[in-house]
């Protein structure tokens, strides 16, 4: 949701008679969840707007956390749309996934996926922001597991190696006994 849309919805709900019509007991449109839903929704939408402003600051200051923050915030938009729609369903008895909700989810995921792919794969992003820390941690963990597996494999003697070792020890012992007896 753009900042203009947020401003329009806030001014429409809070600065007109809509707030009173929805939150006053005894009015036909009253529901006890309207007030917390409207206030909570406004707070979350303002938080998402603030997060987008923070992303702009991170981008232009070339902070290492930018790709991770972008991915998290990009996925928070469709999640919020689904949660908000489910909450409005409690109050209005409308279907959760109407055309407007599906359009908002599709648009946010469709816009985020190519950018997220670019942030994860691009050499230019790695050169600008540095490696993504959690991806590096995952790769280090995979590398450590592979090394541990190779070490465990190297530590275990095969049957052939064991037979050669025992044969060598027997040859040394027999050679020593033979030289002692002769």
C-alpha positions in Angstrom: 0.0 0.0 0.0 1.4 3.4 -1.0 1.8 6.3 1.4 -0.9 8.2 -0.4 -3.3 5.2 0.1 -2.4 5.0 3.8 -3.0 8.7 4.2 -6.3 8.5 2.4 -7.5 5.5 4.5 -6.4 7.1 7.7 -8.1 10.4 6.9 -11.2 8.7 5.6 -11.6 6.5 8.7 -10.4 8.7 11.5 -11.4 12.2 10.4 -14.9 11.5 9.2 -18.0 10.0 10.8 -16.9 6.4 9.7 -15.0 5.8 13.0 -18.1 6.7 15.0 -20.4 4.7 12.8 -18.3 1.5 13.1 -17.2 1.8 16.8 -20.3 3.1 18.6 -22.3 0.5 20.4 -26.0 0.3 19.4 -25.3 1.4 15.8 -26.3 -1.4 13.2 -22.7 -1.5 11.8 -21.1 -1.8 15.2 -18.8 -4.7 16.0 -16.5 -4.9 19.0 -13.5 -5.8 16.8 -13.8 -2.7 14.5 -11.8 -0.4 16.8 -8.8 -2.7 17.4 -8.8 -3.8 13.8 -8.8 -0.3 12.4 -6.1 1.0 14.9 -4.0 -2.1 14.6 -4.2 -2.1 10.8 -3.2 1.5 10.7 -0.2 0.9 13.0 1.0 -2.1 11.0 0.6 -0.2 7.7 2.5 2.7 9.1 5.2 0.3 10.3 5.5 -1.2 6.9 5.8 2.3 5.4 8.5 3.0 8.0 10.3 -0.2 7.1 10.3 0.8 3.4 11.8 4.1 4.4 14.5 2.2 6.4 15.2 0.1 3.3 15.8 3.2 1.3 18.3 4.4 3.9 20.0 1.0 3.9 20.2 0.9 0.2 21.8 4.3 -0.3 24.2 3.7 2.6 25.1 0.3 1.1 24.6 -1.6 4.3 25.3 -5.3 4.4 21.9 -6.0 5.9 19.9 -4.5 3.0 19.4 -7.7 1.0 18.2 -9.7 4.1 15.9 -6.8 5.2 14.5 -6.4 1.8 13.6 -10.1 1.6 11.9 -10.1 5.0 10.0 -6.9 4.4 9.0 -8.1 0.9 7.5 -11.2 2.3 5.7 -9.4 5.1 3.5 -7.5 2.6 1.6 -10.5 1.3 1.5 -12.1 4.8 -0.1 -8.9 6.1 -2.6 -8.8 3.3 -3.8 -12.4 4.1 -3.9 -11.7 7.9 -5.8 -8.4 7.4 -8.2 -10.0 5.0 -8.8 -12.9 7.5 -9.4 -10.3 10.3 -11.9 -8.3 8.2 -13.7 -11.6 7.5 -14.4 -11.9 11.2 -16.1 -8.5 11.2 -17.8 -8.3 7.8 -18.5 -12.0 6.8 -16.9 -11.3 3.4 -14.8 -14.1 1.8 -11.1 -14.0 2.7 -9.8 -14.2 -0.9 -11.9 -11.8 -2.9 -10.6 -10.3 -6.2 -8.9 -7.3 -4.5 -7.1 -9.5 -2.0 -5.8 -11.9 -4.6 -4.7 -9.0 -6.8 -2.8 -7.5 -3.9 -1.1 -10.8 -3.0 -0.2 -11.5 -6.6 1.2 -8.0 -7.2 3.3 -8.0 -4.1 4.7 -11.5 -4.7 5.1 -10.9 -8.4 7.1 -7.7 -7.8 9.2 -9.2 -5.0 10.3 -12.5 -6.5 12.5 -11.2 -9.4 14.1 -8.7 -7.1 14.8 -11.3 -4.4 16.3 -13.6 -7.0 18.5 -10.8 -8.2 19.6 -10.0 -4.6 20.5 -13.6 -3.9 22.3 -14.4 -7.2 23.9 -11.1 -8.5 27.6 -10.6 -8.3 26.9 -6.8 -8.4 24.8 -7.1 -5.2 27.6 -9.1 -3.5 30.1 -6.4 -4.6 28.0 -3.6 -3.4 26.5 -4.9 -0.1 28.9 -7.8 0.6 27.9 -11.4 1.0 24.5 -12.0 2.6 25.4 -13.1 6.1 22.8 -15.9 6.5 23.6 -17.4 3.1 27.3 -17.4 4.1 26.4 -19.1 7.3 24.4 -21.7 5.5 27.3 -22.3 3.1 29.7 -22.5 5.9 27.5 -25.0 7.7 27.2 -27.1 4.6 31.0 -26.9 4.1 31.6 -27.9 7.7 29.2 -30.9 7.4 30.9 -32.0 4.2 34.4 -31.7 5.9 33.1 -33.6 8.9 31.7 -36.3 6.7 34.9 -36.6 4.7 36.9 -36.8 8.0 34.6 -39.5 9.4 35.0 -41.4 6.1 38.8 -41.0 6.3 38.9 -42.1 9.9 37.2 -45.4 9.2 39.6 -48.0 7.9 38.4 -50.1 5.0 38.7 -53.9 5.3 41.6 -53.9 2.9 43.5 -51.3 4.9 42.8 -53.2 8.1 44.1 -56.5 6.5 47.2 -54.8 5.2 47.9 -53.3 8.7 47.4 -56.6 10.4 49.6 -58.4 7.8 52.3 -55.8 8.3 52.3 -56.2 12.0 52.4 -60.0 11.7 55.3 -59.7 9.3 57.2 -57.5 11.7 56.5 -59.8 14.6 57.5 -62.9 12.7 60.6 -61.2 11.4 61.5 -60.2 14.9 60.9 -63.7 16.3 62.8 -65.3 13.4 65.8 -63.0 13.9 65.7 -63.7 17.7 65.6 -67.4 17.2 68.4 -67.5 14.7 
